[in-house]
Amino acid sequence: MDIDTFRQMVAKNPNGFLGRYGLGNKLLQENGSVEEAAEHLAAATQLDPTHAASHLMLGRALIRLGRNGEAKPILTAAIEAVLSGRSNGGKDLVPEMQELLRSL
């Protein structure tokens, strides 16, 4: 799906996880507004706190914005959720999240 499709999803359902995550992720992939991506990804993490990939992408966005202090607890919480079994999958993302934390 493209950015416009995700925008339409968010417009129709502002509290829909898939639209928020998809739009934030797509904005980052296609060099869109990182600030806007962070807003949508933050909403996605609130809508589904167990989705590790949304936390990873939010962490990446915050780091790109120079907001490392905000990225740290987001990434840490995601790692803890995955390792404790509270998250639906995401074990494959833990090494990348740990590396991002080390780089901060």
Residue, then its C-alpha position, 0 to 999 in steps of 0.5 A: m500500500d502507498i502513503d495515500t492509502f494509509r492516510q485514507m485508512v487513518a482518516k476513516n479510523p483514527n484509532g485503527f492500529l494498522g493504519r497508524y503503524g502502516l502510515g508511520n512505517k511507510l513515511l520512514q521507508e519513503n523518506g517522508s516526514v519523520e516527525e509525522a511518522a513518529e506521531h503515527l507510530a506513537a499512536a500505534t504503540q498506544l493502540d497495541p503496546t505489545h507490537a514490537a515492530s511499532h516500538l522499533m520503528l518509533g525508536r528509529a524515528l525518534i533517533r532520527l529526530g535527535r530525541n534519543g532520550e525518548a527512544k531509550p524507554i520505548l526500545t527498552a520496553a519493547i525488548e522487555a515485552v518480547l523477552s517476557g512473552r507479553s509481546n506477540g512475537g518480535k524475538d527477531l527484532v530484539p538484536e536490532m533494538q539492543e544495537l540501537l540502545r547501545s548506540l545511544 
